[in-house]
Amino acid sequence: MTTTVVLQALVVELIRRLWDRGLLSRTHRIAQMIHDNWFSSWVEYKTAKTMAGLDEQIEAIKAKWVDDDPWTRSETPEGETPLGGELRARHRAFDEEAP
């Protein structure tokens, strides 16, 4: 994301906040033209920020799942079937030593 896009998004955000607080008239022609022309930059910036936060949350969830895997898997790669031997999965809740 370029500096220009970030600055345009900042200006649009400022205009929107001024409108919300009633400090700038919505009929102000220059503010309306700036808002309309740079609105796509504001959307791009907001989307990038939201997705960055979402990506961080997804990575944290994935890390927890990897570290907190309750399943024990065992496999015999060769066996009596054409697909190989037996594949076993056991949940730690069924282990005798589990608290």
N, C-alpha and C positions, 0 to 999 in steps of 0.2 A: 504494500500500500504506500503510495507516494505521499510526500509532505503536502502537496497541493490538495489531495483528497482529504487528508486529515484536517487541514485548515478550513476547507470548505465545509466539512461536516461540523466542525466547531462553530462556524458562523451560523449554520442552519440551526444547530442546537441552541445557540444563544437567542436567535430570533424566536424560536418556538417557546423558550422559557419566558421571554419578554411578553409574548402574546398571552401565555397562560396566566401570567400575573397581572395582565392588563396595563402594563407599562408601555406597550407599543400597540398602536391601532392595527387591526387586521386589514384595514383598507389602505395602509401605507404602501404606496405603489412600489417603491424601491425595495423595501423589505420583502414584499410579496414576490417580486421578480427574482430577487436573490434566492429566496426560499425555493421557488419553483425550478430554477435552473440548477441549483446545487443539491436538490433533494436526493437525487440518486447517489451522490457522494455520501450523504448522511446515512442512507440505507446500507450502502456498502460497508461503511465504518461500523455501524451498529451490528450488522450481521457478523463481521469479522470478530468483533469483541465477544459477542455471544457464543460463537462457535469455538473460540479459543477457550472460553470457560467450560464449555461442554466437553471439549476434547480432554481437558485436565480431569474432569470428573470421570469420564470414561476410563482413562488410564488408571485412576485410583481404584475404580471398581475392578478392572481387570487384574491389577496387582493383588488386590485382596482375594480374588477368586483363585489365582495361581497359588498364593501362599496358604490359603485356607481350603485346600482340596481334601474333602473327607473320604475320598475313594482310594482304595488300594487295588491296583490292576496287576494281573499276571497273565502271561500268554505263553503258550508252547508254539513256536513258529512252525514246527513240522509235526505232523500227526497223521491219523488214519483218514482224514477227509481231504478232498482236493484243495480246500481253503486253508488247511493247516490244522493245528491241534486246538486244544481247548483254550478258551478265553474266559478268565474269571475276573469279576469285579466284586469288591467287598466294601461296605460302608463301615466306617470306624465305630458307628453306634452299635454294631453287632459284635465288636471285638470284646473278649472277656476282660481285657485289661483296661478298657475305656472307663473313665470315672462315671 
